[in-house]
Amino acid sequence: MIQLDLSRYFTTDSLLRALTTMPELRSPVMDNIYTQERRRNHPLPTVSISDLQQAVKNIAITRRGSEPLPVYEDSINITHIEPQPFRPSERLNGVDVNNLKLLDDIGIELLVNNKIDRLRRIVRASTEAMAAQSLSGSIAYPMAMDGGYGTYSVDFGTTLSHNIETPWDDAGITLDNVLSDLISMEANIQSETHYGSDIRFWAGQKTFMALAKIVQSVNNTSITGMIDAKTINIAGFKVELQNSSYTDLVSGTQTKVVDSSKVMAFAADAPFEMIYSVIDDLDSNLTAMPFFVKHVKDPRSSTIEIIAESKPLPVPFTRGICWSTAI
């Protein structure tokens, strides 16, 4: 029978204190696209399609005393997305529990918090992977099932694209050609939406190297470029190296956020959203939150399981993303 009581380390106050003292987690897609101010809790287990990516644009004025102008469209189709949870767990077996009894309260709290921190990092890495997938306009993420993986799929629509006529690794390429491509990608986004006052560019590894080679070429004199801190500045357009990747759980290989041969433009001011749906756990009071953790005793196996849960749904603003194959 398990005699060790860890409840005091899983109270709301204890968890808040622990989480606020843990190091800040960093990852490129979450930090640059699904930023903190774009993350919100959602009080329902499903998300209505009609609530996502609502058009925001100028409207007509109305005559004084007339009816207000509706900004919604009537539809007989009600479609919902059901976010699915990440639920990693850490298990303390009988030996671990006995070892915990040798520690004082501070030691036990440190060990418990270390395990919570690991679960927190796993959830963040998983959310980052799903967020990276969403930049294509859809999610096709592995869902654990008996004996293998199924696929959790969400389609948000088609992103924009630009056809690069002269590949950036072509012998005759110039900075004028590259600048024209960057301007066109920016224009594609700005013509589709009023967002685009802050357009950023991410380049894959080979694309970035090809662009660096162009900048260093003595034959390009009409436009100047500068390389600094993983960024190439061409007439005010900053192309950043994006070399981050996540693990494809099915194949076990690494998948680049931006493929080596591609460049992606995105409107940093567009309404990308990270939605955290309500947690399906009575101990969480069925509350929406980015991260929930609890412990469960199993007297039959003399184990204590620490279980985390998060139900993120990255919602890309698809008309604020433009992809191009550069090489």
N, C-alpha and C positions, 0 to 999 in steps of 0.2 A: 504494500500500500504506500502511495506517495505521500510523504509527510511535508515536503517542502512547499511552501505557499509563495507563489510569485505574483500574486494579485496586486500588491502594492506598486510593482514596477509597470503595471499596465493600466493604471488609472489615467484619466484624461490629463490631469496636471503633470503626472510623471512622464507621460509620452510627449506632451508639448515641451516640457523642459528638456527632454532628451533630444528630440528632433531639432529644436532650435540651437542646440549646442553642437550638432554634428556639422561637418564641413559642407559647404555649398557644393552641390553637384553641377557639373558643367557638361554640356553636349551641344553640338553646333545647331542642329535643327530646332531643338527646344529653346535655346538661348537667343537665336536670331530670327526665328519665324513664329514659333508658338511661345512668345515671350510671356513673362509673368502676368502682365496686364491683360493678356488675351486668354487666360485660363479661368474657367468659371465652373461652379458646381451646378449640377442639374438635378432637380428633386424627383425625377421620374426614372424608371428603369428603361424607358425608350425615349428616343429623340425624334421629333416630328421633322420630316423633310422640309415642310413649309417654314420651319423656323431657321433653316440654314441658308446662308448666302443670300439673304434678302437683298434685292437691288436697292442701292442708295444713290439717288441722283436728283437733279433739280426737277421741280414739278411746276405746273401752272399755278398762277394765283387764282383765287376764287372771288366772285362778287360778294360784297358785304351782305351778310344775312342769308347767303345760300348754304347748301349742304356742304359738309367737309368733303375733301377729295380723298377717297380710300387709297391706301398705299399697298393694299393686298389684292390678290386675284382670287376669285371664287373658283373652287375646284371640287369635283365629286370624288377625286382620288385622295385618300388619306394614307400616306405611306410613312412608315416609321423605321428607324434603325435601332436595333437592340445592341448596345455596347456589351462586349463580353469581358470578363474579368481576367486579370493576371492574379494568380493565387499561389505564390511561392511559399514554402514552409521550411523551417529548421526544426530538427527533432533532437531532444535531449533524452538519451537512453538512461537506463538505471545507473550505469557507471557515472555518467555525467551528473545525474542528480545527486548521487552520493558525494561526488567531488565538490559540488556546489555547497554542500553542508559544511565543508571545511573553510569556506570563505566567510568574511564578515559582510554586512549589508552593502558596504561600498564595493567590495569585490564582486558580489552577486549582481549588483546594478550595472557594473562595468561590463560583465560578461553578457548579460541580457541585452544591454544597449549595443554591444558589438554585433550581436546576432540580428538585432533590429536594423542596424545600419547596413548590414550585408543584404537583407531583404529589400531595404530601401533602394540600394544601388541596383539590384536586379530589376526592380520595378522601373526605375528610371531608364536603365539601358533598354528594357523592353518597350517602354513608351517611346523612346528615341527612335528605335527601329521602326515602329509603326508610323511614327510621324514622318520619317524619311520616306517610307513607302507612299504616304499620302501625297507627296509632291508630284507624283505621276498622275494624280487625279483619281486614284483608286487604292484600295487596300486589299491585299491578298495575304493574310497573315496566318501562319500555322496555328491550328487549334488542337490541343492534346485530346486524343480519343483513345479508346481501348485498342491497344496494339499498334498505335502509330499516330499519324496526324491527319486531320481534316483541314479545311481551309475556311477561315472567317473572311468573307468578302464584302466590301462596301464600295460602290461606284459613285463618285461625286461629280462626274462629268469630265469632259475633255479639256485638257490644258491647251494653251496657245502654242504655236510652233513657228519657227522661221527657217526657211530654206537658205542655207549658206551656199552661194554659187561657187565661190573659190575657196577650197579647203584651206585651213590655216597652216597646213604643212606643205602646201603647194609651193613649188619653186618660184612661182611668179607672184606670190602673195605680198601685199604691201599693207602698211598700217592704215592707209586710206580704205582698203577693202574691209579690214577689221572694224574700223570706226563706223563704216556704213552698216555693217552687220549689227553692231551694238546699238546704233541709232534706230535701226529697224525693229529690233527686239523691244526696245523701250517704247517705240511708237505703237507696236502691236498691243502692248498692255494698256497704254494711255488711250488708245482708240476704242478699247472694249469697256473701259471703266474710267470713272473720274479719279481713281487712285493712280499713283505713279509719280508722286512728287519726290519719292525716294526709291529709285530703282537700283537694286544691287545685282551683281553678277557673280556666280560661282562657276569655276571651271574645274573639270577633271584633270588628272595628273598630266596626261599626254597633251591635252589641249593647252594647259598652262605652260608647259615646256615649249610647245610650238609657238605660242604667243611671245614668250620670253626671247626665243630665237629671232623672231621678227623685229622686236624692239632693239635688239643688239646689232641688227644688220645695218651696215653703213650705207646701204642703198636707199633706205627710207629717210627722206629729208623733209618732206612736206609736213609731216606730223611727228611730234616727239612723244616718246613714251618713257616711263620711269618705273623701275622695279624696286620695291621696298617692302619688307615685312610680309612676304607671301602675297603681295598685291601688285598688280601691274596697272598703272594709271595711264590712260590714253585719252588725252583731251578732256580730262575730268571724269571719264568713265573708269571706275575702279573694278577690275576683274580679280577676284580673290581665289586662291587655290583652295579647293574643297576636296580633301583627301580622306575624309572620314568614312568609315564603313560600319556595317553591322553584320551579325552572323545569320546566314540562311539556315534555319534549324533543320530543314529537310535534307539539304545537301551537305551541310557542315562547312560550307565555303563562306568567304567574306563578300558582301555586296556593297559596292560603293554608293554613297549618297548621291554623288554625281558621277556617272560613268566616265571613264578616262577620256573618251572621245567627244564628250559633250560639254556644252556650256548652258547654264540655266540662269535666266533673269527672273527676279521676283520683286513685286512691289512691297517694300517693307512696311508701307503704311496701309496695306490692304487688310481687311478684317478676317485674318486667319483666326481660328478658334480651337482651343483645346478644352473639350467638355469632359467633366468628370461626373459620371452618372452615379445614382444612388447605390450604395453598397448592399448586396444581398446577404446581410448577416444581422440577426436579431441583436447581437452584442453591440453592433454599431448604431442601434436604434434606427436602422434603415435610413441612414443619413448619407447625403452626397458629400464626398470628400476626396482629395487626391490620394490619400494613403491611409489605410486602416490596418491595425495589427492587434492580435490578441493571442492568448495562450490557452491551450486545451489539454487537460490531463486525461490520460488513458490508464486507469488502474490495472487493466488486464495485462498490458504489456509493460507497465511501469515506466511509461515515457511521458514527456511533456512536449507538445508540439507548439511551436510559435508560428502563427499563420498570418501572412500579410495579404491584403487585397486592394486592388485599384481597378477602376473601370474607365480608362481614358478613351476618348474618341477624338482624334485629330481631324479637324474639318478644314481642308485647304480652300482658299479662295482661288478656284481654278482659272478664272480669267485674269488673275494677277500673277500667273506663272507662264513663262515662255521658254520652251526648250529648243535647242539647236544642236545638230551634229556638226562639229567643227572640223574634225579630221577623219 
